[in-house]
Amino acid sequence: MATIEAEQNCLLRLILSSADRTLSFSNNTGRFLDRGGDFKPLGPALFIPSDTTFQFSHGMTDHKALICLFNPDALSPMMTGMPWNWNGCVSDNMLNLDTPYLMSVLQRLARECMSPGFASELQIECLLTAMALDLQNEYGGQKVYEANSPDKLSAATVKYIRDMFEAGPEVDCSLSALAAACNMPARKLSQQFKNTTGRTLRQYAAQTRIRQAKSLLLNPNVLIKQVAYQTGFQNPASFTAAFHKEVGITPEMFRSSV
């Protein structure tokens, strides 16, 4: 049993899976003390906002975990003045984070901590900033989600789809997976997405991957083939063809022009 009293800082924990460890969450529980109630199962990732008291209860385990304690106001100048107010927003959903983009950022942060790469400190700060913004967007303040109309998707549904695409190749973004995540028939989701955004899901997926590739190409230490695999392409040839179709030049030409 352990009690965490979060004051100005927020805490994130991600349990890291590995080939030689089988994770079990059956005896991994917790609760926000101020909310009362019974202990509830914890997922691989949980978020403890500032100004809360949290209780853990779990048995003997063997695993590695990323534990991130941070003050959002101290991350970057762009955060200054942002209202980090969690009053009335604390919920049991924080015990099992399932936002695809946030999970992807946490996993990238863990990899960077374990194996620092090029400009590691800068990359970690950028990842922390992205993580804090996503937490603020997800939980920071009371939100009212509009329902999907008969012909178009709500802003919340479009954002959820966007987050799944932005999370990278680790997240399944097939039409069937997107439809299941949005609890909609695949054909209806596809049509309403086009009605709402003016683009098909296939077009949006391609544009997202190319946008991610452009960002990676700015780092001269990342090989073209690494960019291809990190953005979900099967091989460098298919990546080059898709990039040329979308941008009008090859990845090599794009890199040399910036």
C-alpha positions as CSV (number, residue, x, y, z in Angstrom):
1,M,0.0,0.0,0.0
2,A,1.2,3.5,-0.8
3,T,-0.2,7.0,-0.7
4,I,0.8,9.8,-3.0
5,E,-0.1,13.4,-2.2
6,A,0.3,15.4,-5.4
7,E,0.7,19.1,-4.8
8,Q,1.9,21.3,-7.7
9,N,3.1,18.3,-9.7
10,C,1.3,15.8,-11.9
11,L,2.4,12.1,-12.1
12,L,2.2,9.7,-14.9
13,R,3.1,6.0,-14.7
14,L,3.5,3.6,-17.6
15,I,4.2,-0.1,-17.0
16,L,6.6,-1.3,-19.6
17,S,6.0,-4.7,-21.2
18,S,8.8,-7.0,-22.3
19,A,9.2,-10.4,-23.9
20,D,10.3,-12.1,-20.6
21,R,7.6,-10.6,-18.4
22,T,3.9,-11.3,-18.4
23,L,2.1,-8.3,-16.8
24,S,-0.9,-8.9,-14.6
25,F,-3.1,-6.1,-13.3
26,S,-5.5,-8.3,-11.3
27,N,-3.9,-7.2,-8.0
28,N,-2.8,-3.7,-9.2
29,T,-5.4,-1.3,-7.9
30,G,-5.9,2.3,-6.7
31,R,-8.3,5.1,-5.9
32,F,-8.4,8.8,-5.5
33,L,-8.9,9.3,-1.8
34,D,-11.0,12.4,-2.1
35,R,-13.5,10.6,-4.3
36,G,-13.8,7.7,-1.9
37,G,-15.2,4.4,-3.1
38,D,-13.5,1.1,-3.6
39,F,-10.1,0.4,-5.1
40,K,-10.3,-0.1,-8.9
41,P,-8.0,-2.0,-11.3
42,L,-5.3,0.1,-12.8
43,G,-4.3,-0.1,-16.5
44,P,-0.8,0.0,-17.9
45,A,-0.8,3.9,-17.8
46,L,-2.4,6.1,-15.2
47,F,-2.5,9.8,-14.5
48,I,-2.5,11.5,-11.1
49,P,-3.3,15.2,-11.5
50,S,-2.0,17.9,-9.1
51,D,-3.7,18.7,-5.8
52,T,-5.0,15.2,-5.4
53,T,-4.3,12.3,-3.0
54,F,-4.0,8.8,-4.5
55,Q,-3.7,5.4,-2.9
56,F,-2.1,2.4,-4.5
57,S,-2.6,-1.2,-3.5
58,H,-0.8,-4.1,-5.2
59,G,1.1,-7.3,-4.5
60,M,4.6,-8.4,-5.5
61,T,5.4,-7.6,-9.2
62,D,8.4,-7.8,-11.5
63,H,8.4,-5.1,-14.1
64,K,9.9,-1.9,-15.3
65,A,7.9,1.3,-15.3
66,L,8.3,4.9,-16.5
67,I,7.3,7.3,-13.8
68,C,7.1,10.9,-14.8
69,L,6.6,13.7,-12.2
70,F,6.3,17.1,-13.7
71,N,4.9,20.6,-13.3
72,P,3.2,21.6,-16.6
73,D,3.9,25.3,-15.9
74,A,7.6,24.7,-16.0
75,L,7.8,22.7,-19.2
76,S,8.0,25.5,-21.8
77,P,7.1,29.1,-22.4
78,M,4.1,28.1,-24.5
79,M,2.5,26.7,-21.3
80,T,2.7,30.0,-19.4
81,G,-0.7,31.2,-18.2
82,M,-2.5,28.0,-19.2
83,P,-5.1,27.1,-16.5
84,W,-4.1,23.8,-15.1
85,N,-7.1,23.4,-13.0
86,W,-8.3,19.8,-12.3
87,N,-11.1,20.7,-9.9
88,G,-14.2,18.7,-10.8
89,C,-12.2,16.9,-13.6
90,V,-10.7,14.0,-11.6
91,S,-12.3,10.7,-12.8
92,D,-11.6,7.0,-12.7
93,N,-10.8,7.2,-16.4
94,M,-7.4,8.5,-15.3
95,L,-6.7,5.1,-13.8
96,N,-6.5,3.5,-17.2
97,L,-5.4,5.9,-20.0
98,D,-6.5,4.8,-23.4
99,T,-5.8,7.8,-25.5
100,P,-3.8,6.4,-28.5
101,Y,-1.7,9.6,-29.0
102,L,-0.9,9.9,-25.3
103,M,0.1,6.2,-25.0
104,S,2.4,6.6,-28.0
105,V,4.1,9.7,-26.5
106,L,4.6,7.8,-23.2
107,Q,6.2,4.9,-25.0
108,R,8.5,7.2,-27.0
109,L,9.5,9.0,-23.8
110,A,10.3,5.6,-22.2
111,R,12.5,4.6,-25.2
112,E,14.3,7.9,-25.2
113,C,15.0,7.6,-21.5
114,M,16.4,4.1,-21.8
115,S,18.3,4.8,-25.0
116,P,19.1,8.5,-25.5
117,G,19.5,9.5,-29.1
118,F,20.2,12.6,-31.1
119,A,19.4,15.9,-29.1
120,S,17.8,13.7,-26.4
121,E,17.1,16.5,-23.9
122,L,15.3,18.5,-26.6
123,Q,13.3,15.5,-27.7
124,I,12.3,14.7,-24.1
125,E,11.1,18.3,-23.5
126,C,9.1,18.2,-26.7
127,L,7.5,14.9,-25.7
128,L,6.7,16.2,-22.2
129,T,5.1,19.3,-23.7
130,A,3.0,17.2,-26.1
131,M,2.0,15.0,-23.3
132,A,0.9,17.9,-21.0
133,L,-1.1,19.5,-23.8
134,D,-2.9,16.2,-24.5
135,L,-3.7,15.7,-20.8
136,Q,-5.0,19.3,-20.6
137,N,-7.1,18.7,-23.7
138,E,-8.4,15.4,-22.4
139,Y,-9.1,16.3,-18.7
140,G,-8.4,20.0,-18.1
141,G,-11.8,21.6,-17.6
142,Q,-15.4,20.6,-18.1
143,K,-16.0,19.5,-21.7
144,V,-19.3,19.1,-23.5
145,Y,-19.1,16.7,-26.5
146,E,-21.6,17.2,-29.2
147,A,-23.2,14.1,-30.6
148,N,-22.6,12.9,-34.1
149,S,-25.2,14.3,-36.6
150,P,-27.0,12.0,-39.1
151,D,-24.5,13.0,-41.8
152,K,-21.4,14.3,-40.0
153,L,-19.1,13.4,-37.1
154,S,-18.8,15.4,-34.0
155,A,-15.6,17.4,-33.3
156,A,-14.8,14.9,-30.5
157,T,-15.0,11.9,-32.8
158,V,-12.8,13.6,-35.5
159,K,-10.3,14.4,-32.8
160,Y,-10.2,10.8,-31.5
161,I,-9.6,9.5,-35.1
162,R,-6.9,12.1,-35.6
163,D,-5.2,11.0,-32.3
164,M,-5.2,7.4,-33.5
165,F,-3.5,8.4,-36.7
166,E,-1.0,10.7,-35.0
167,A,-0.1,7.9,-32.5
168,G,2.0,6.2,-35.2
169,P,2.3,2.7,-36.7
170,E,2.0,1.1,-33.2
171,V,-1.7,1.8,-33.3
172,D,-4.0,-0.1,-35.6
173,C,-5.7,2.5,-37.8
174,S,-7.4,0.1,-40.2
175,L,-11.0,0.9,-41.1
176,S,-12.3,-1.9,-38.9
177,A,-10.2,-0.8,-35.9
178,L,-11.3,2.9,-36.3
179,A,-15.0,1.8,-36.6
180,A,-14.7,-0.4,-33.5
181,A,-13.0,2.5,-31.6
182,C,-15.8,4.9,-32.6
183,N,-18.6,2.3,-32.1
184,M,-19.9,2.8,-35.6
185,P,-20.3,0.7,-38.7
186,A,-17.3,1.0,-40.9
187,R,-19.2,2.2,-44.0
188,K,-21.0,4.9,-42.0
189,L,-17.8,6.1,-40.4
190,S,-16.0,6.3,-43.8
191,Q,-18.8,8.3,-45.3
192,Q,-19.3,10.6,-42.4
193,F,-15.6,11.3,-42.1
194,K,-15.5,12.4,-45.7
195,N,-18.7,14.5,-45.2
196,T,-17.0,16.2,-42.2
197,T,-13.4,16.7,-43.4
198,G,-13.7,16.6,-47.2
199,R,-11.1,13.8,-47.3
200,T,-11.4,10.1,-47.2
201,L,-9.8,8.1,-44.4
202,R,-7.2,6.8,-46.8
203,Q,-6.3,10.3,-47.9
204,Y,-6.1,11.5,-44.3
205,A,-3.9,8.5,-43.3
206,A,-1.5,9.2,-46.2
207,Q,-1.3,12.9,-45.5
208,T,-0.6,12.2,-41.8
209,R,2.2,9.8,-42.5
210,I,3.8,12.2,-45.0
211,R,3.6,15.1,-42.5
212,Q,5.3,12.9,-39.9
213,A,7.9,11.9,-42.4
214,K,8.7,15.5,-43.2
215,S,9.4,16.2,-39.6
216,L,11.7,13.2,-39.3
217,L,13.5,14.1,-42.5
218,L,14.6,17.4,-40.8
219,N,17.0,15.3,-38.7
220,P,20.0,14.4,-41.0
221,N,21.0,11.6,-38.6
222,V,17.9,9.6,-39.4
223,L,18.2,7.4,-42.5
224,I,15.6,7.5,-45.2
225,K,14.7,3.8,-44.5
226,Q,14.3,4.5,-40.8
227,V,11.9,7.3,-41.7
228,A,10.0,4.9,-43.9
229,Y,9.6,2.2,-41.2
230,Q,8.8,4.8,-38.4
231,T,5.9,6.2,-40.4
232,G,4.4,2.8,-41.1
233,F,5.6,2.0,-44.7
234,Q,6.5,-1.6,-45.6
235,N,9.7,-0.6,-47.3
236,P,11.7,2.5,-48.5
237,A,10.5,2.1,-52.1
238,S,6.8,2.4,-51.2
239,F,7.7,5.3,-48.9
240,T,9.5,7.1,-51.7
241,A,6.6,6.6,-54.2
242,A,4.0,7.8,-51.7
243,F,6.1,10.8,-50.7
244,H,6.7,11.8,-54.3
245,K,3.0,11.5,-55.1
246,E,2.0,13.7,-52.2
247,V,4.8,16.3,-52.2
248,G,6.1,16.2,-55.8
249,I,9.7,15.4,-54.9
250,T,11.5,12.5,-53.4
251,P,12.4,12.3,-49.7
252,E,16.1,12.9,-50.6
253,M,15.3,16.0,-52.6
254,F,13.1,17.3,-49.7
255,R,15.9,16.8,-47.2
256,S,18.5,18.6,-49.4
257,S,16.1,21.5,-49.9
258,V,15.6,22.3,-46.2
